[in-house]
Amino acid sequence: MRTTTAAVLGLLWGCSYSLDGEIDGLRAEIVDIERKVPAEAPLWIFDGPDRFDQWVDDRSPRVPDFLYLHLVRKLHAMDVREMDAQAGAFDPEAAIQDPGRYRGRFWRIEGLVAELHAEPIRDPKSPVTMVHAGVFFDPARRPVLFHVVQKPDVLRLREDTVETTALFLKNVEYLSRSGRRVTAPLFIGKLLRRTL
């Protein structure tokens, strides 16, 4: 598949290039990838030509649909005790320096919930129709982005502390409301629990 730069240069040099052809090629590649992730595939593929980390870019907020939907299906079916048994303590600073070392594994994280909203899943094959996404601030006041497949208990924003055992997916860089550039880890898990 050509890169965007090659496509622009082709147009500038008068070569016969079709953006429609590139889009069709990209769609075919995505369909091919989706076929390579069968239902019996593990939660995260770490090795080989179909390894998931090749599709995750920490410089972009985007998560490929095929990967996200695969994780939602698998997490929906998993037992929380199984996730808890695999979880370690997350080190946010180390994950910023070397995200690949943390990616695709379960971690225990907690903090003060700041934002929570539902997002629809528009895939007829998905076992859930909504995921619940939001932000909490860890004990060091660093933002943590999360998605969970089960609806959380009723939470009081900016008052309740929460915890989850979730899979680290990537770091996301964004502008905060104050205009400051922030890097926050993005996790996807099964549920968010209120702590006392």
C-alpha positions in Angstrom: 0.0 0.0 0.0 1.3 3.4 -0.9 1.9 6.0 1.8 0.0 9.3 1.8 3.3 11.2 0.8 3.7 8.9 -2.2 0.1 9.6 -3.2 0.5 13.3 -3.1 3.8 13.2 -5.0 2.1 11.0 -7.6 -0.6 13.6 -8.0 1.9 16.4 -8.2 4.0 14.6 -10.9 1.0 13.9 -13.0 1.0 10.1 -12.5 -2.2 8.3 -12.8 -3.1 7.8 -9.2 -6.5 7.2 -7.7 -7.4 8.0 -4.1 -10.4 5.6 -4.5 -7.9 2.9 -5.3 -5.9 3.6 -2.1 -9.1 3.6 0.0 -10.2 0.3 -1.6 -6.8 -1.1 -0.9 -7.0 0.0 2.7 -10.5 -1.4 3.1 -9.3 -4.8 1.7 -6.3 -4.7 4.1 -8.6 -4.1 7.1 -11.0 -6.9 6.1 -8.0 -9.2 5.7 -6.8 -8.3 9.2 -10.3 -8.8 10.7 -10.4 -12.3 9.2 -7.0 -13.0 10.8 -8.4 -12.4 14.3 -10.7 -15.4 14.8 -13.0 -15.7 17.8 -10.7 -18.3 19.4 -7.7 -15.9 19.2 -6.2 -15.0 22.6 -7.0 -11.6 24.2 -3.7 -10.2 23.0 -1.4 -11.6 20.3 2.2 -10.7 21.3 4.3 -12.5 18.6 4.3 -13.3 15.0 3.1 -11.5 11.9 -0.3 -10.9 13.3 0.9 -9.4 16.6 -1.3 -6.6 17.8 1.3 -4.0 18.8 2.0 -3.3 15.1 -1.5 -1.8 14.9 -1.1 0.4 18.0 0.5 3.9 17.6 1.1 5.8 20.8 1.4 9.0 18.7 -2.2 8.8 17.5 -5.4 8.7 19.6 -6.8 6.1 17.1 -7.4 2.5 18.0 -8.2 0.2 15.0 -11.8 -1.0 15.1 -11.0 -4.7 14.6 -8.6 -4.6 17.6 -11.0 -2.7 19.9 -14.0 -4.9 19.0 -11.9 -8.1 19.6 -10.9 -6.8 23.0 -14.5 -5.9 23.9 -15.7 -9.4 23.0 -12.9 -11.1 24.9 -13.2 -9.0 28.0 -17.0 -9.4 28.1 -16.5 -13.2 28.3 -13.6 -13.2 30.8 -14.0 -13.7 34.6 -12.8 -10.7 36.6 -11.0 -13.1 39.0 -8.9 -14.3 36.1 -7.9 -10.7 35.2 -7.1 -9.9 38.9 -4.9 -13.0 39.1 -2.8 -11.7 36.1 -2.6 -8.1 37.2 0.4 -6.2 38.4 1.0 -2.7 39.8 1.2 -0.2 36.9 4.1 2.3 36.6 2.9 5.2 34.5 6.3 6.8 34.1 7.9 3.6 32.8 4.9 3.0 30.5 5.4 6.4 28.9 9.1 5.5 28.3 8.5 2.0 27.1 4.8 1.4 26.3 5.4 -1.9 24.5 6.6 -3.5 27.8 3.2 -2.8 29.4 0.9 -3.2 26.4 -1.5 -6.1 26.3 -1.2 -7.0 30.0 -3.5 -6.5 33.0 -2.7 -3.9 35.6 -4.5 -2.7 38.8 -5.2 1.0 38.7 -7.2 3.3 40.9 -8.0 6.9 41.4 -10.7 9.7 41.8 -13.3 9.5 39.0 -13.6 12.7 37.1 -15.7 11.9 34.0 -17.8 9.0 32.8 -20.0 8.5 29.8 -21.5 5.7 27.6 -20.3 5.1 24.1 -22.3 3.0 21.7 -20.8 -0.1 20.0 -22.1 -0.2 16.4 -21.2 -3.8 15.6 -23.9 -6.4 15.3 -21.5 -9.1 16.3 -20.6 -7.4 19.6 -22.0 -8.9 22.8 -22.4 -5.4 24.3 -24.1 -2.4 22.8 -22.4 0.2 25.0 -19.0 0.7 26.6 -18.4 3.1 29.5 -15.5 5.5 29.1 -14.0 8.2 31.2 -11.1 9.6 33.1 -9.9 9.2 36.7 -6.9 10.7 38.4 -4.5 8.4 40.1 -3.0 9.1 43.6 -0.3 11.3 41.9 -3.1 13.3 40.1 -2.2 11.9 36.7 -5.1 11.3 34.3 -6.0 7.8 33.4 -8.3 7.1 30.5 -10.5 4.0 30.6 -13.1 2.0 28.8 -15.1 -0.8 30.6 -17.6 -3.2 29.1 -19.9 -3.4 32.1 -21.9 -0.5 33.4 -20.3 0.8 36.6 -22.2 1.4 39.8 -23.6 4.8 40.3 -20.7 7.1 40.9 -20.3 10.7 42.2 -17.9 12.4 39.9 -14.9 14.1 41.6 -15.9 12.5 44.9 -15.7 8.7 44.5 -12.5 6.7 44.2 -12.6 3.7 41.8 -10.4 0.8 40.8 -10.2 -1.5 37.9 -8.1 -4.4 36.6 -7.7 -3.5 32.9 -5.5 -4.1 29.9 -3.1 -1.3 29.0 -3.7 -0.5 25.4 -1.6 2.7 24.7 -0.6 6.2 25.7 -2.8 9.0 24.4 -1.5 12.5 24.0 -4.1 15.3 24.1 -4.6 19.0 25.1 -6.2 19.5 28.5 -8.9 22.1 29.1 -6.2 24.4 30.3 -4.3 24.0 27.0 -1.6 21.9 28.5 -0.3 18.9 26.5 -0.9 15.7 28.6 0.0 12.1 28.0 -2.3 9.6 29.7 -2.5 5.8 29.6 -5.6 4.2 28.0 -6.9 1.0 29.6 -9.7 -1.3 28.6 -11.3 -3.6 31.1 -14.4 -5.4 32.2 -15.6 -3.3 35.1 -15.0 -0.2 37.3 -15.5 -0.7 41.0 -16.1 2.0 43.5 -13.8 1.8 46.5 -14.7 2.9 50.0 
